[in-house]
């Protein structure tokens, strides 16, 4: 569903991404993994057209993602940011329904979708009346996920969605996200620098370093057959004991 062919991106003198090609497996969860500044978020923004590649092309459903049709394509991609990215002057419900209302959804349809999403994300209904500053970090992330899911897109793009949460809330939401991904069977691309999070959520990982694709596969495969010494160093620096239990 998502393919990148020879894409690269430069910001001024900095080469954020060197030319790389990547195919995202449809219906599965792929985690973009690597240290800060390695190009993970840039790669995600190229996938949904927030950035245009300097070279190469991004294909969505086999069609190049061109500037003139990117808005239509984005309606089929849910996008979730670290910290939620919610509008502070809108209630939780209004944040979720922002795009549906622009598309002309009426009250009954919107209310039914909100009810479905509250059940999916385990968010209490009365929370929807509150504003983002009145919500906990976990609640804000649930609302942000609801907003990403509201149009029932086939693709979810998540940029460190749990990065700002405390460890207990983060672990709880990781388990919920894993169950949700399994239930919805959507194509999910998630950015993280956290190996433990990748182990919980990923079916496949893409490891990046300094804007280059180093290796892709399961975490277990990366641990057993590293393509580069960096792979071993990166994995060992975070959680060597966890790797022994990976399939």
C-alpha positions in Angstrom: 0.0 0.0 0.0 2.9 2.3 0.8 6.2 2.2 -1.2 9.1 4.5 -1.4 11.4 4.4 -4.4 14.8 6.1 -4.1 13.5 8.9 -1.9 15.9 11.4 -0.3 15.5 14.6 1.7 17.8 17.5 2.5 17.2 20.5 4.7 19.8 23.1 3.8 23.2 21.6 4.2 21.9 18.7 6.2 21.1 15.4 4.5 18.1 14.2 6.5 17.5 11.1 4.4 19.9 9.5 1.9 18.3 7.8 -1.1 16.4 4.7 0.1 13.7 2.3 -1.1 11.1 0.7 1.2 7.9 -1.2 0.9 5.5 -1.2 3.9 3.7 -4.5 4.3 -0.1 -3.9 4.0 -2.2 -5.0 7.0 0.8 -5.2 9.4 2.6 -3.0 11.9 6.0 -1.6 10.8 8.1 0.3 13.3 10.7 2.9 12.2 13.4 2.5 14.8 16.7 4.4 15.4 18.4 7.0 17.5 17.2 10.7 17.6 18.0 12.5 14.3 18.2 9.4 12.2 15.4 10.4 9.8 12.4 8.5 11.2 10.0 11.4 11.4 11.2 12.8 8.1 10.4 9.4 6.5 6.9 9.4 8.0 6.2 12.9 6.8 7.2 11.9 3.3 4.7 9.0 3.5 1.7 11.3 4.1 2.9 14.2 1.9 3.7 16.7 4.6 7.1 16.7 2.9 8.0 16.2 -0.8 11.1 14.1 -1.6 14.1 15.7 -3.3 14.6 12.6 -5.3 12.5 9.5 -5.9 8.8 9.0 -5.3 6.3 7.8 -2.7 3.5 5.5 -4.0 0.2 5.1 -2.2 -2.0 2.2 -3.5 0.4 2.1 -6.5 -0.1 5.7 -7.4 2.6 8.4 -6.9 1.7 10.8 -4.1 1.7 14.0 -6.0 1.2 17.5 -4.5 -2.1 18.0 -6.3 -3.8 14.9 -4.8 -2.1 14.7 -1.4 -5.1 16.0 0.5 -7.4 13.3 -0.8 -4.8 10.7 0.0 -4.4 12.0 3.6 -8.0 11.3 4.3 -7.1 7.6 3.9 -4.1 8.0 6.3 -4.6 8.6 10.0 -1.8 10.7 11.5 -1.0 10.8 15.2 1.7 13.0 16.8 3.7 12.9 20.0 1.7 14.7 22.7 -1.5 14.4 20.8 -1.3 17.5 18.7 -4.8 18.6 19.8 -6.2 22.1 19.3 -6.4 23.5 22.9 -9.4 25.7 22.1 -11.6 22.7 21.0 -13.2 20.1 23.2 -12.0 16.5 22.8 -15.1 15.7 20.7 -14.6 18.7 18.5 -10.9 17.7 17.9 -12.0 14.3 16.8 -14.8 15.5 14.6 -12.9 18.4 12.9 -12.4 16.7 9.6 -15.8 14.8 9.5 -17.6 18.1 10.0 -15.7 19.7 7.1 -16.8 16.8 5.0 -20.5 17.4 6.0 -21.1 14.7 8.5 -24.4 15.2 10.3 -25.1 14.7 14.1 -26.3 11.1 14.2 -23.4 9.8 12.1 -20.8 11.8 14.1 -22.3 10.6 17.4 -22.3 7.0 16.3 -18.7 7.2 15.2 -17.7 8.9 18.5 -19.3 6.1 20.4 -17.5 3.4 18.4 -14.2 5.1 18.9 -14.7 5.6 22.6 -15.2 1.9 22.9 -12.2 1.1 20.7 -9.9 3.3 22.7 -11.4 2.7 26.1 -12.1 6.4 26.6 -15.1 7.3 28.9 -17.8 9.1 26.9 -18.0 12.1 29.4 -14.3 12.8 28.7 -15.2 14.1 25.2 -16.7 17.3 26.8 -13.3 18.3 28.2 -10.6 20.4 26.6 -7.1 19.1 26.1 -5.6 20.9 29.1 -8.2 19.2 31.3 -7.2 15.7 30.1 -4.4 13.5 31.3 -1.5 12.5 29.0 -3.1 9.1 28.4 -6.5 10.6 27.6 -5.0 13.1 25.2 -3.3 10.3 23.3 -6.5 8.3 23.2 -8.3 11.4 21.7 -5.5 11.9 19.2 -5.8 8.2 18.2 -9.6 8.7 17.8 -9.0 11.6 15.5 -6.6 9.6 13.4 -9.2 6.7 13.2 -12.3 8.8 12.7 -12.5 8.4 8.9 -11.6 4.7 9.2 -8.5 5.0 7.1 -6.7 1.9 5.9 -3.3 3.4 7.0 -2.2 4.8 10.4 1.0 6.8 10.7 2.1 7.4 14.3 5.0 9.6 15.2 6.2 8.6 18.7 2.6 8.7 20.0 3.6 7.5 23.5 6.9 9.4 23.9 5.7 12.0 26.3 3.9 9.7 28.8 5.1 8.4 32.1 6.3 4.7 32.1 3.1 3.2 33.7 0.7 5.0 31.3 3.0 4.2 28.4 3.1 0.5 29.2 -0.7 0.4 29.5 -1.2 2.2 26.2 1.3 0.0 24.5 -0.7 -3.1 25.4 -3.9 -1.4 24.3 -2.4 -0.3 21.0 -1.1 -3.8 20.3 -4.6 -5.2 20.8 -6.2 -2.5 18.7 -3.8 -3.0 15.8 -4.6 -6.8 15.9 -8.3 -6.0 15.9 -8.4 -3.4 13.1 -5.8 -5.1 10.9 -4.8 -1.8 9.3 -1.4 -0.9 7.8 0.4 0.8 10.7 3.8 2.7 10.5 5.0 3.8 14.0 8.1 5.9 14.8 10.0 5.2 18.0 13.5 5.2 19.4 12.5 2.9 22.2 13.5 -0.8 21.6 11.0 -2.1 24.2 8.1 -0.3 22.5 9.2 -1.7 19.2 9.3 -5.2 20.7 5.7 -4.8 22.0 4.2 -3.2 18.9 6.1 -4.3 15.8 5.7 -7.1 13.4 8.6 -5.7 11.4 11.2 -3.0 12.2 13.2 -0.7 9.9 16.3 0.4 11.6 17.8 3.8 10.5 21.0 5.6 11.2 22.0 9.1 10.0 19.4 9.1 7.3 20.2 5.6 5.9 18.4 2.3 6.1 20.6 -0.1 8.0 18.5 -3.2 8.2 14.8 -4.4 8.2 13.1 -7.5 9.5 11.9 -8.8 12.9 13.8 -7.7 16.0 14.8 -11.3 16.5 16.3 -11.5 13.1 18.2 -8.3 13.6 19.6 -9.6 16.8 20.6 -13.0 15.4 21.9 -11.8 12.0 22.9 -8.1 12.2 23.8 -6.6 8.9 26.1 -4.0 10.4 28.0 -3.6 13.8 25.7 -0.6 14.5 22.7 -3.0 14.7 24.3 -5.0 17.5 25.4 -1.8 19.3 22.0 -0.2 19.1 20.2 -3.3 20.3 22.6 -4.1 23.1 22.6 -0.6 24.4 18.9 -0.7 25.1 17.8 -4.2 26.1 20.1 -7.2 25.6 18.1 -9.4 28.1 14.9 -8.8 26.2 16.3 -10.0 22.9 16.9 -13.5 24.1 13.1 -14.0 24.4 12.3 -12.7 20.9 10.9 -15.1 18.3 
